Amino acid sequence: MRKVREQFKMHSKQSFSILNIIRTDFQVVFVSFDKSEQEMREYMRGKPWPAASFQSNDRQALAYAFNANMLPTLVVLDGEGNFVTDWGRSAVSKNPQGCIEEWKRGNAGVTWFQMFKFW
């Protein structure tokens, strides 16, 4: 889990500010895959969004329902709870200026070209 967190921290400053912007139009809910409730609480310290209870079976159900097989995963749903994209993580890192408006339109928030652009 630490390796995953370290990879996520590479984009954390940019991602955190984008996630705070997202909060004006979307609700961010953290679903932990930490090994202990204490690890989850340490990670959540200072984060402004709600989290699924560590003790809840919903964590596994959500992971299964949205095919969250890579950590971290950012799944975007619309206001009625309909699936928009599971490319949220890529959208935040590759299209930080445009992903939110694309999500509002029901799009993935990132194009294939942006996904594979390395420059």
C-alpha positions as CSV (number, residue, x, y, z in Angstrom):
1,M,0.0,0.0,0.0
2,R,2.9,2.4,0.7
3,K,4.2,2.1,-2.8
4,V,0.8,3.0,-4.2
5,R,0.6,6.0,-1.9
6,E,4.1,7.1,-2.9
7,Q,3.1,6.9,-6.6
8,F,-0.1,8.9,-5.9
9,K,1.9,11.5,-3.9
10,M,3.8,12.4,-7.1
11,H,0.7,14.1,-8.3
12,S,-0.8,14.8,-4.9
13,K,-0.4,18.6,-4.8
14,Q,-2.0,19.0,-8.2
15,S,-4.6,16.2,-7.6
16,F,-5.5,17.5,-4.2
17,S,-6.3,21.0,-5.5
18,I,-8.2,19.5,-8.4
19,L,-10.2,17.3,-6.1
20,N,-11.0,20.4,-4.0
21,I,-12.3,22.1,-7.1
22,I,-14.3,18.9,-8.0
23,R,-16.0,19.2,-4.7
24,T,-18.0,22.2,-5.9
25,D,-19.7,20.1,-8.6
26,F,-19.1,16.5,-7.5
27,Q,-19.0,14.6,-4.2
28,V,-15.7,12.8,-3.5
29,V,-16.0,9.7,-1.4
30,F,-12.9,7.9,-0.4
31,V,-13.0,4.1,-0.3
32,S,-10.0,2.7,1.5
33,F,-8.0,-0.5,0.7
34,D,-5.6,0.0,3.6
35,K,-4.7,-3.0,5.6
36,S,-5.9,-1.4,8.9
37,E,-8.3,1.2,10.1
38,Q,-5.4,3.1,11.6
39,E,-3.7,3.3,8.2
40,M,-6.9,4.6,6.7
41,R,-7.3,7.2,9.4
42,E,-3.7,8.4,9.0
43,Y,-4.1,8.8,5.3
44,M,-7.4,10.6,5.7
45,R,-6.1,13.1,8.2
46,G,-6.6,16.5,6.7
47,K,-8.6,15.3,3.7
48,P,-12.0,17.1,3.4
49,W,-14.1,14.4,1.8
50,P,-16.1,11.6,3.5
51,A,-15.0,8.0,3.5
52,A,-16.7,4.7,3.4
53,S,-16.5,3.0,6.8
54,F,-13.5,0.7,7.1
55,Q,-15.7,-1.9,8.7
56,S,-18.3,-1.8,5.9
57,N,-18.7,-4.5,3.4
58,D,-19.5,-1.7,0.9
59,R,-15.8,-1.2,0.3
60,Q,-15.5,-4.5,-1.5
61,A,-18.8,-4.2,-3.2
62,L,-17.9,-0.8,-4.6
63,A,-14.6,-2.1,-5.8
64,Y,-16.3,-5.0,-7.6
65,A,-19.1,-2.9,-9.0
66,F,-16.8,-0.4,-10.5
67,N,-14.0,-2.8,-11.4
68,A,-11.5,-0.9,-9.3
69,N,-8.5,-3.1,-9.9
70,M,-5.8,-0.4,-9.8
71,L,-5.0,1.8,-6.9
72,P,-5.7,4.6,-6.6
73,T,-8.9,4.6,-8.8
74,L,-11.1,7.6,-9.3
75,V,-14.6,6.6,-10.5
76,V,-16.8,9.5,-11.6
77,L,-20.6,9.3,-11.3
78,D,-23.2,11.9,-12.3
79,G,-25.7,13.5,-10.0
80,E,-28.1,10.6,-10.3
81,G,-25.4,8.1,-9.5
82,N,-24.9,7.0,-13.1
83,F,-21.4,5.9,-14.2
84,V,-19.5,8.5,-16.1
85,T,-15.9,7.1,-16.2
86,D,-13.3,5.1,-14.4
87,W,-10.6,7.1,-16.0
88,G,-10.8,9.8,-13.3
89,R,-7.3,9.3,-12.1
90,S,-5.9,9.7,-15.6
91,A,-8.1,12.7,-16.3
92,V,-6.9,14.5,-13.2
93,S,-3.3,13.9,-14.1
94,K,-3.4,14.3,-17.9
95,N,-6.2,16.9,-18.3
96,P,-6.4,18.9,-15.1
97,Q,-7.8,22.0,-16.7
98,G,-10.5,20.3,-18.7
99,C,-11.6,17.1,-16.9
100,I,-14.3,18.6,-14.8
101,E,-16.2,20.2,-17.7
102,E,-15.9,17.0,-19.6
103,W,-17.3,15.0,-16.7
104,K,-20.2,17.4,-16.6
105,R,-20.9,16.5,-20.2
106,G,-20.7,12.8,-19.4
107,N,-17.4,12.3,-21.0
108,A,-14.3,10.5,-19.7
109,G,-12.4,13.7,-19.0
110,V,-9.4,12.6,-21.0
111,T,-8.8,11.6,-24.6
112,W,-6.7,8.7,-25.9
113,F,-4.2,11.2,-27.2
114,Q,-3.9,12.9,-23.8
115,M,-3.6,9.5,-22.1
116,F,-0.6,8.5,-24.1
117,K,1.1,11.9,-24.5
118,F,4.4,11.8,-22.6
119,W,5.7,15.2,-23.4
